[in-house]
Amino acid sequence: MSTGNIDLEIARATPLRPIADIAARLAIPAEALEPYGRTKAKIGFDFIDGLAARPNGALVLVVGISPTPAGEGKTTTSIGLADALNASGRRAVLCLREPSLGPCFGQKGGATGGGRAQIAPMADINLHFTGDFHAITAANNLLAAMIDNHVYWGNEAGLDPRRITWRRALDVNDRSLRALVAGLGGVANGTPLETGFDITVASEVMAAFCLAADRADLQARLGRMIVGARRDGSFVTASDLKAAGAMAALLREALMPNLVQTLEHSPALVHGGPFANIAHGCNSAIATRLGLKLADFVVTEAGFGADLGGEKFLDIKCPSAGLAPDCAVIVASLRALKMHGGRARAELGREDPAAVAAGAANLIRHIENMRGFGLPVVVALNHFPGDTGAEFEALREALAPHAIEPVRCTHWAEGSAGAAALAEAVAAAVAGKTARFRPLYAPALPLAEKLRTIATKIYRAADIALAAPAQKRLAAFEEAGFGHLPICVAKTQYSFSADPTLLGAPSGHVLPVRDVRLAAGAGFVVALAGEIMTMPGLPRHPAAEHIGLDERGEIVGLS
């Protein structure tokens, strides 16, 4: 498997079709498009609203094992699968999240797939795209400015400056902005208060954007967002500050789904982008529901491991949007399984069937979890150079007791042809109609018990350890009428536990929850576990060091 500028070179060498041609594959008329150049466009709501009576296609959820530095290839596999379904004569559409600038300039360098399995135009999608994230950032920070302004001009709502909870947002990794004091410099600059920034993809505006059913629902969700509390503990919302309308106005165009294409010209709806380790990790509900009206198969991805994005897709997005998946695809690689089996990254080039067998415990737990939601499971094994037959046989033997035959995939090198077997396995799983989707917990379960259920059933923890302030806040949320909301756990993506060094399939640990946040507009409660941060920092050598322009003015360094 290769990465880096090779992906960019392949993308540039592949001619793209006009976006109207891609739309025509889904019977989207040209007048329904708002073009952003030649190869990307937004789809208008007049067209979307006219599809309500159409039946839905099948929904295929792509998730992964717990991620490792070795690489799994979940996005690449999602793209390869959609291409292969289309190549087989079926009609498929891909629904993915938009990349965040944070990881593009941080560790990943890009998030549009790789090799022959990419969405395009690669550089556009990885960077500013259609401006959706800028609009979300602006809406978030407009509310912050209106909060401070309201307090400055007399504070009619009675908001206690010490209890303002709304944070600013920026779509860049910047650890220095996690906690700060604003309003210094005298009376003319406002009231001094403690605040901070979250990365845009962890903001509640992003979550509400991705869960909204339409523009009216988005404006209502924005209005329900809680910005702080009065001295008596009662909540103050964005509607109380008359901010929801202006925020919705900023998001009006952004809420229209984006249409692009794969390198094999499959249609792709790329819209919204919350992280799965600190948010709910799924593309917009509007895009997913649109895809289901347009195609026989919708291939959508949930971020990070199945215990994070997958669980949140099933317990947050599906109940909110009225979705029911037909199949789950779990992506793994032999390299990643060897890391879960105890091998160091530097040792991954050495054949080690025993490490594969040991690391398969991580994959097996994700299989059990997805089946626990009532979904048939297909395992996609993303091929890397250096994989051996003995290692593959070790995985087959480990999965045999669970009635799973892993499907080897070579879509990075071969495009749709390398995922043809995966497409047939997915089509067979969907045709079997064995899906009996059910969320993990009922809305009536108390908030702490929902959190405990996720920890014990999905993470295999012995229990949770709620910090005292978190316990008090959960009780206050329930007293205020928010006890029916689902839980969105923010924790490390690298382990089933809150300790990123515990690879494989740890059990019996305790999940430490240090704080909880009410996202009333998005419609969930965030639980912060372990040392997870909602504003990441850059690594020692960020990908930004290698991104730039060449002598022709072309972007280089993205991957």
Phi, psi and omega in degrees: 000131179245159181221196172072217187294343177299318178300316180295321179295318178297317180298317182290330183279352183259114179295136177261153179268155175304143186296334176296327177292321178294318178299322182298331178298335179254013181060035174267119182289155182300326182290347177275356185261144168247093187294142171243079187083202187270335191237014174210151183201160169259153183252128186286152183287335177299318177292314182301316182296333181282358182263001191305325185278351181289148175289158179273148169279191180272141181254118181250118181264123177257123179230180182224172169289174177299126188292152179223164174296346180289335179095137177242317176089043183292314179294317178301318180292321177300316180294314179301321180294315179298317178299318182291322177297318178292320179296334180277000179098357176274160178257116184230150175229145182259135177236112184232165173279155171282141177293147175266145177296333181305298179289332178300318179266356181265262184259323192280322182078002179153164183209048181242024182090198182197162178060229180275359180245082182225157166260153187215157008284123190302306184297318179300311184296320181289335184253247189279338180051238179257012175085009183302314184292327176295320179295319179295317178299316180296318179297317178301314185281336171298316178299318178300317180295322180289329175297308181298321180294321179298317178295319182298320184265034169112343173059056180302327181283352179073027180291127178282116182303335179282348184243019173287125184251346183290134182245155177281171183222152177205134183269049177219142175289118182209091184298335182293344182261005183298321181217130180203172177246129179248165176083016178281161176107011176109174187301323183296341183262010177098193183264124177301134179205155175279136180208200180174176180244142164253156172292145187308323183288352175256001184285154178292331177298317176300315181296315179296319176305315185280342180256352182292145179276329181193186183295320179296318179294321178298314181297322178294319178295319178299320180294330181280352183296132182270127183257346180167198184221158174276176180297332179276002178092351179289149187277149172246132185248170176297327176295323177300330181264005179058040184257342190297321182296314180294322177297316179297324178297320178296332186261003187304307181284324181301327184290345175288129183297148179265134176250126173225200183216160171274174178294342175259013172073022170287143178291140179225125174263111185243108193204125181078164183190051177292140173296153180266342178274339179233004176210201188266355161070029182226152175291177186294144175296326180299315181294318181296315180293325175296314179303320181295334177278339187261340190223164176281331178227132171247121177258115181232152186243142172247141192291153178054210184286165180297338179286341180255275181302320180296311180299320181288323174303316186279328183260343181245300186292313184299310177298323181292319185262358181071038182258154176216106182295152179259345186193149173240131174252124178253122183264134177218165170225152179297324178300313181294321179296325177295324177294318176294337178273005173107000180277141176285158182301323181292344182263001189291341178285350181268135178299133183205077180301327181296320178293323176299314180298319179292317181290341179299343178300325178295312179299317182298321179295320178295323176299312179301319181295315180294321176295330177296337175274001178087023184251138169292147187238135170242134178257121177258118179262107183283120187281135172239148171303139182100344174298141182242160178298322180296322179292320178297318179296325177297321178291317179302316180295322180293327183270345183304317179296345181257012177057042179238129172251110182295144181255115179286134185232136180232036184294332179302316182271329190242359181066218185301326180299328180282353177241015182299317180295324177296318179300319180292322179295319179292316179300321179293319179297320179291317181296333180292342177050044179263356181293131176226067189299134175213131176296166185288328185215161180272149179302330184287346181296137178303152185303315180296326180286328173298314179298318179294323179297315177300315183296317185276323184276321184265312182274349184060034174285156175286326182189182173246155175240100182272123174298149184306314178300325179294320177300315181296320181293319177300318178297320179293321178298317180294319180297328180277000176097017182252016182293343181279351186287152174283170181254135175244105184277128174257113181206173178302143179274348191274350185214155170294339179266186174270002180256111185295347180273349181272088181275185180075229184227067180295151177215164177080001179282171177247132180271111181276122180248112186271337183200161174224149179230138178268118175252076188293328179286317176294322178099037173202169177249127180269130176248119181269113185251138178065221184257019183299142179243143178269002168230102181292164172252164176280149175287173181305318178235087183292157178301335180302334180296339185247005180260137180185200179243140176272187185295342178265001182083011179274145179286134176234159174098349176283155179217000000 
